Amino acid sequence: MRCVGEVGKARMAFVLFSPLRRSKEISLRTKLGIFNTNVKSVLMYGAETWIVMKKISDKIQAFTNCCLGNILGVRLLNTISSED
């Protein structure tokens, strides 16, 4: 499953994005733009060669949600369960 390597590379790109992500001087719109152009492009590199399976799709979605939650400042304790 090639996707696992791409998630690792995207995670590293997200870590390198940390100083910008934490900056109070950069707008949320700019941070989301940087995430979309840099981190997501690394994540999806080579995606056209992947065999799409639910497991891969869920892994990509979980990574994206985690990153966006971090950028937006949403913590695990602030989430609402699907049952609510």
LUMBA-681490 format. One record per atom (N, C-alpha, C): residue in one letter; chain; atom name; x, y, z; residue number from 0. Coordinates in nm, 4 decimals. Layout:
BEGIN
- votor; zavo; sevo; c1; c2; c3; donu
- A; A; CA; X; Y; Z; NUM
...
END
This chain:
BEGIN
- votor; zavo; sevo; c1; c2; c3; donu
- M; A; N; 0.0859; -0.1187; 0.0000; 0
- M; A; CA; 0.0000; 0.0000; 0.0000; 0
- M; A; C; 0.0893; 0.1235; 0.0000; 0
- R; A; N; 0.0986; 0.1873; -0.1121; 1
- R; A; CA; 0.1881; 0.3008; -0.1306; 1
- R; A; C; 0.1437; 0.4249; -0.0533; 1
- C; A; N; 0.0200; 0.4336; -0.0213; 2
- C; A; CA; -0.0372; 0.5498; 0.0467; 2
- C; A; C; 0.0327; 0.5788; 0.1793; 2
- V; A; N; 0.0762; 0.4741; 0.2486; 3
- V; A; CA; 0.1367; 0.4914; 0.3807; 3
- V; A; C; 0.2599; 0.5817; 0.3721; 3
- G; A; N; 0.3426; 0.5634; 0.2697; 4
- G; A; CA; 0.4605; 0.6472; 0.2526; 4
- G; A; C; 0.4243; 0.7918; 0.2250; 4
- E; A; N; 0.3194; 0.8108; 0.1477; 5
- E; A; CA; 0.2769; 0.9473; 0.1148; 5
- E; A; C; 0.2238; 1.0192; 0.2386; 5
- V; A; N; 0.1548; 0.9489; 0.3259; 6
- V; A; CA; 0.1050; 1.0106; 0.4493; 6
- V; A; C; 0.2230; 1.0511; 0.5375; 6
- G; A; N; 0.3245; 0.9683; 0.5423; 7
- G; A; CA; 0.4438; 1.0019; 0.6200; 7
- G; A; C; 0.5129; 1.1266; 0.5665; 7
- K; A; N; 0.5233; 1.1363; 0.4355; 8
- K; A; CA; 0.5843; 1.2540; 0.3738; 8
- K; A; C; 0.4988; 1.3787; 0.3978; 8
- A; A; N; 0.3680; 1.3623; 0.3891; 9
- A; A; CA; 0.2779; 1.4757; 0.4139; 9
- A; A; C; 0.2853; 1.5186; 0.5600; 9
- R; A; N; 0.3000; 1.4228; 0.6505; 10
- R; A; CA; 0.3136; 1.4554; 0.7929; 10
- R; A; C; 0.4399; 1.5383; 0.8142; 10
- M; A; N; 0.5486; 1.5031; 0.7461; 11
- M; A; CA; 0.6726; 1.5803; 0.7580; 11
- M; A; C; 0.6537; 1.7210; 0.7008; 11
- A; A; N; 0.5822; 1.7323; 0.5893; 12
- A; A; CA; 0.5544; 1.8645; 0.5321; 12
- A; A; C; 0.4720; 1.9474; 0.6306; 12
- F; A; N; 0.3788; 1.8836; 0.7008; 13
- F; A; CA; 0.2962; 1.9536; 0.7989; 13
- F; A; C; 0.3815; 2.0000; 0.9166; 13
- V; A; N; 0.4750; 1.9173; 0.9596; 14
- V; A; CA; 0.5651; 1.9545; 1.0694; 14
- V; A; C; 0.6510; 2.0746; 1.0283; 14
- L; A; N; 0.6992; 2.0740; 0.9044; 15
- L; A; CA; 0.7798; 2.1861; 0.8560; 15
- L; A; C; 0.6973; 2.3146; 0.8443; 15
- F; A; N; 0.5684; 2.3003; 0.8323; 16
- F; A; CA; 0.4742; 2.4122; 0.8226; 16
- F; A; C; 0.4432; 2.4715; 0.9609; 16
- S; A; N; 0.4910; 2.4078; 1.0687; 17
- S; A; CA; 0.4582; 2.4484; 1.2060; 17
- S; A; C; 0.4854; 2.5947; 1.2396; 17
- P; A; N; 0.6030; 2.6489; 1.2072; 18
- P; A; CA; 0.6258; 2.7899; 1.2436; 18
- P; A; C; 0.5228; 2.8848; 1.1816; 18
- L; A; N; 0.4851; 2.8607; 1.0579; 19
- L; A; CA; 0.3840; 2.9441; 0.9925; 19
- L; A; C; 0.2464; 2.9203; 1.0549; 19
- R; A; N; 0.2189; 2.7938; 1.0854; 20
- R; A; CA; 0.0894; 2.7566; 1.1413; 20
- R; A; C; 0.0666; 2.8224; 1.2775; 20
- R; A; N; 0.1718; 2.8376; 1.3540; 21
- R; A; CA; 0.1601; 2.8946; 1.4887; 21
- R; A; C; 0.1643; 3.0465; 1.4909; 21
- S; A; N; 0.2016; 3.1062; 1.3809; 22
- S; A; CA; 0.2154; 3.2512; 1.3743; 22
- S; A; C; 0.0801; 3.3205; 1.3908; 22
- K; A; N; 0.0786; 3.4224; 1.4728; 23
- K; A; CA; -0.0421; 3.5029; 1.4932; 23
- K; A; C; -0.0571; 3.6095; 1.3860; 23
- E; A; N; 0.0500; 3.6343; 1.3103; 24
- E; A; CA; 0.0502; 3.7403; 1.2094; 24
- E; A; C; -0.0006; 3.6933; 1.0733; 24
- I; A; N; -0.0152; 3.5626; 1.0565; 25
- I; A; CA; -0.0618; 3.5075; 0.9288; 25
- I; A; C; -0.2091; 3.4714; 0.9429; 25
- S; A; N; -0.2886; 3.5126; 0.8464; 26
- S; A; CA; -0.4328; 3.4892; 0.8540; 26
- S; A; C; -0.4660; 3.3408; 0.8366; 26
- L; A; N; -0.5831; 3.3051; 0.8855; 27
- L; A; CA; -0.6309; 3.1680; 0.8734; 27
- L; A; C; -0.6445; 3.1292; 0.7265; 27
- R; A; N; -0.6921; 3.2218; 0.6455; 28
- R; A; CA; -0.7083; 3.1956; 0.5018; 28
- R; A; C; -0.5743; 3.1614; 0.4368; 28
- T; A; N; -0.4695; 3.2331; 0.4734; 29
- T; A; CA; -0.3364; 3.2067; 0.4198; 29
- T; A; C; -0.2844; 3.0717; 0.4685; 29
- K; A; N; -0.3058; 3.0413; 0.5960; 30
- K; A; CA; -0.2617; 2.9127; 0.6504; 30
- K; A; C; -0.3309; 2.7964; 0.5796; 30
- L; A; N; -0.4602; 2.8100; 0.5547; 31
- L; A; CA; -0.5334; 2.7048; 0.4839; 31
- L; A; C; -0.4852; 2.6930; 0.3396; 31
- G; A; N; -0.4533; 2.8047; 0.2782; 32
- G; A; CA; -0.3995; 2.8019; 0.1426; 32
- G; A; C; -0.2649; 2.7318; 0.1364; 32
- I; A; N; -0.1793; 2.7606; 0.2332; 33
- I; A; CA; -0.0486; 2.6944; 0.2400; 33
- I; A; C; -0.0676; 2.5447; 0.2626; 33
- F; A; N; -0.1598; 2.5083; 0.3506; 34
- F; A; CA; -0.1880; 2.3664; 0.3746; 34
- F; A; C; -0.2337; 2.2978; 0.2462; 34
- N; A; N; -0.3274; 2.3599; 0.1765; 35
- N; A; CA; -0.3808; 2.2992; 0.0544; 35
- N; A; C; -0.2756; 2.2863; -0.0547; 35
- T; A; N; -0.1913; 2.3871; -0.0709; 36
- T; A; CA; -0.0949; 2.3834; -0.1808; 36
- T; A; C; 0.0292; 2.3025; -0.1483; 36
- N; A; N; 0.0696; 2.2962; -0.0235; 37
- N; A; CA; 0.1944; 2.2278; 0.0101; 37
- N; A; C; 0.1731; 2.0902; 0.0720; 37
- V; A; N; 0.0956; 2.0821; 0.1774; 38
- V; A; CA; 0.0789; 1.9551; 0.2481; 38
- V; A; C; -0.0098; 1.8592; 0.1682; 38
- K; A; N; -0.1236; 1.9069; 0.1199; 39
- K; A; CA; -0.2139; 1.8187; 0.0455; 39
- K; A; C; -0.1535; 1.7742; -0.0871; 39
- S; A; N; -0.0745; 1.8577; -0.1498; 40
- S; A; CA; -0.0121; 1.8150; -0.2754; 40
- S; A; C; 0.0895; 1.7036; -0.2504; 40
- V; A; N; 0.1630; 1.7100; -0.1396; 41
- V; A; CA; 0.2546; 1.6014; -0.1029; 41
- V; A; C; 0.1742; 1.4755; -0.0708; 41
- L; A; N; 0.0650; 1.4914; 0.0008; 42
- L; A; CA; -0.0190; 1.3774; 0.0378; 42
- L; A; C; -0.0739; 1.3063; -0.0860; 42
- M; A; N; -0.1191; 1.3818; -0.1826; 43
- M; A; CA; -0.1864; 1.3217; -0.2978; 43
- M; A; C; -0.0923; 1.2891; -0.4142; 43
- Y; A; N; 0.0368; 1.3155; -0.3979; 44
- Y; A; CA; 0.1323; 1.2848; -0.5048; 44
- Y; A; C; 0.1271; 1.1354; -0.5370; 44
- G; A; N; 0.1072; 1.1023; -0.6593; 45
- G; A; CA; 0.1019; 0.9633; -0.7012; 45
- G; A; C; -0.0317; 0.8952; -0.6768; 45
- A; A; N; -0.1320; 0.9706; -0.6337; 46
- A; A; CA; -0.2615; 0.9110; -0.5994; 46
- A; A; C; -0.3277; 0.8433; -0.7185; 46
- E; A; N; -0.2962; 0.8891; -0.8386; 47
- E; A; CA; -0.3599; 0.8288; -0.9549; 47
- E; A; C; -0.3166; 0.6836; -0.9748; 47
- T; A; N; -0.2105; 0.6420; -0.9087; 48
- T; A; CA; -0.1649; 0.5032; -0.9208; 48
- T; A; C; -0.2134; 0.4139; -0.8069; 48
- W; A; N; -0.2803; 0.4732; -0.7067; 49
- W; A; CA; -0.3271; 0.3939; -0.5935; 49
- W; A; C; -0.4534; 0.3177; -0.6299; 49
- I; A; N; -0.4686; 0.2019; -0.5714; 50
- I; A; CA; -0.5950; 0.1302; -0.5791; 50
- I; A; C; -0.6798; 0.1854; -0.4649; 50
- V; A; N; -0.7915; 0.2468; -0.4985; 51
- V; A; CA; -0.8730; 0.3137; -0.3978; 51
- V; A; C; -0.9486; 0.2090; -0.3167; 51
- M; A; N; -0.9231; 0.2107; -0.1886; 52
- M; A; CA; -0.9917; 0.1226; -0.0952; 52
- M; A; C; -1.0395; 0.2081; 0.0213; 52
- K; A; N; -1.1383; 0.1604; 0.0910; 53
- K; A; CA; -1.1927; 0.2347; 0.2044; 53
- K; A; C; -1.0844; 0.2633; 0.3080; 53
- K; A; N; -0.9956; 0.1676; 0.3303; 54
- K; A; CA; -0.8897; 0.1854; 0.4289; 54
- K; A; C; -0.7994; 0.3035; 0.3926; 54
- I; A; N; -0.7618; 0.3134; 0.2660; 55
- I; A; CA; -0.6773; 0.4246; 0.2201; 55
- I; A; C; -0.7539; 0.5558; 0.2291; 55
- S; A; N; -0.8770; 0.5552; 0.1843; 56
- S; A; CA; -0.9599; 0.6754; 0.1883; 56
- S; A; C; -0.9768; 0.7252; 0.3319; 56
- D; A; N; -1.0023; 0.6333; 0.4243; 57
- D; A; CA; -1.0189; 0.6702; 0.5655; 57
- D; A; C; -0.8894; 0.7265; 0.6232; 57
- K; A; N; -0.7758; 0.6686; 0.5856; 58
- K; A; CA; -0.6465; 0.7151; 0.6360; 58
- K; A; C; -0.6176; 0.8577; 0.5871; 58
- I; A; N; -0.6450; 0.8828; 0.4613; 59
- I; A; CA; -0.6240; 1.0168; 0.4055; 59
- I; A; C; -0.7171; 1.1179; 0.4724; 59
- Q; A; N; -0.8438; 1.0806; 0.4896; 60
- Q; A; CA; -0.9405; 1.1709; 0.5521; 60
- Q; A; C; -0.9047; 1.1989; 0.6979; 60
- A; A; N; -0.8604; 1.0965; 0.7705; 61
- A; A; CA; -0.8214; 1.1145; 0.9104; 61
- A; A; C; -0.7020; 1.2089; 0.9217; 61
- F; A; N; -0.6039; 1.1915; 0.8334; 62
- F; A; CA; -0.4872; 1.2795; 0.8348; 62
- F; A; C; -0.5277; 1.4239; 0.8052; 62
- T; A; N; -0.6099; 1.4419; 0.7028; 63
- T; A; CA; -0.6551; 1.5760; 0.6652; 63
- T; A; C; -0.7338; 1.6412; 0.7786; 63
- N; A; N; -0.8243; 1.5663; 0.8404; 64
- N; A; CA; -0.9037; 1.6194; 0.9514; 64
- N; A; C; -0.8154; 1.6572; 1.0694; 64
- C; A; N; -0.7173; 1.5751; 1.0985; 65
- C; A; CA; -0.6249; 1.6041; 1.2086; 65
- C; A; C; -0.5486; 1.7337; 1.1814; 65
- C; A; N; -0.4982; 1.7489; 1.0604; 66
- C; A; CA; -0.4241; 1.8702; 1.0242; 66
- C; A; C; -0.5125; 1.9945; 1.0308; 66
- L; A; N; -0.6312; 1.9853; 0.9734; 67
- L; A; CA; -0.7222; 2.1004; 0.9746; 67
- L; A; C; -0.7648; 2.1352; 1.1167; 67
- G; A; N; -0.7884; 2.0339; 1.1989; 68
- G; A; CA; -0.8213; 2.0600; 1.3396; 68
- G; A; C; -0.7093; 2.1326; 1.4099; 68
- N; A; N; -0.5869; 2.0943; 1.3788; 69
- N; A; CA; -0.4709; 2.1598; 1.4380; 69
- N; A; C; -0.4607; 2.3047; 1.3926; 69
- I; A; N; -0.4810; 2.3293; 1.2639; 70
- I; A; CA; -0.4746; 2.4662; 1.2113; 70
- I; A; C; -0.5846; 2.5532; 1.2714; 70
- L; A; N; -0.7039; 2.4980; 1.2836; 71
- L; A; CA; -0.8183; 2.5738; 1.3353; 71
- L; A; C; -0.8205; 2.5833; 1.4874; 71
- G; A; N; -0.7340; 2.5073; 1.5545; 72
- G; A; CA; -0.7280; 2.5105; 1.6998; 72
- G; A; C; -0.8360; 2.4276; 1.7662; 72
- V; A; N; -0.8904; 2.3298; 1.6944; 73
- V; A; CA; -0.9921; 2.2418; 1.7513; 73
- V; A; C; -0.9206; 2.1266; 1.8201; 73
- R; A; N; -0.9490; 2.1067; 1.9453; 74
- R; A; CA; -0.8871; 1.9988; 2.0211; 74
- R; A; C; -0.9837; 1.8825; 2.0304; 74
- L; A; N; -0.9285; 1.7671; 2.0633; 75
- L; A; CA; -1.0083; 1.6454; 2.0720; 75
- L; A; C; -1.1240; 1.6620; 2.1708; 75
- L; A; N; -1.1025; 1.7352; 2.2771; 76
- L; A; CA; -1.2070; 1.7551; 2.3771; 76
- L; A; C; -1.3205; 1.8436; 2.3270; 76
- N; A; N; -1.2954; 1.9186; 2.2195; 77
- N; A; CA; -1.3969; 2.0085; 2.1644; 77
- N; A; C; -1.4848; 1.9418; 2.0605; 77
- T; A; N; -1.4596; 1.8164; 2.0293; 78
- T; A; CA; -1.5356; 1.7515; 1.9238; 78
- T; A; C; -1.6698; 1.7006; 1.9725; 78
- I; A; N; -1.7584; 1.6799; 1.8799; 79
- I; A; CA; -1.8920; 1.6265; 1.9096; 79
- I; A; C; -1.8999; 1.4883; 1.8495; 79
- S; A; N; -1.9454; 1.3927; 1.9274; 80
- S; A; CA; -1.9541; 1.2562; 1.8757; 80
- S; A; C; -2.0628; 1.2460; 1.7709; 80
- S; A; N; -2.0536; 1.1445; 1.6863; 81
- S; A; CA; -2.1523; 1.1274; 1.5808; 81
- S; A; C; -2.2886; 1.0907; 1.6376; 81
- E; A; N; -2.2928; 1.0345; 1.7590; 82
- E; A; CA; -2.4206; 1.0011; 1.8204; 82
- E; A; C; -2.4971; 1.1259; 1.8637; 82
- D; A; N; -2.4256; 1.2331; 1.8976; 83
- D; A; CA; -2.4910; 1.3585; 1.9393; 83
- D; A; C; -2.5434; 1.4289; 1.8184; 83
END
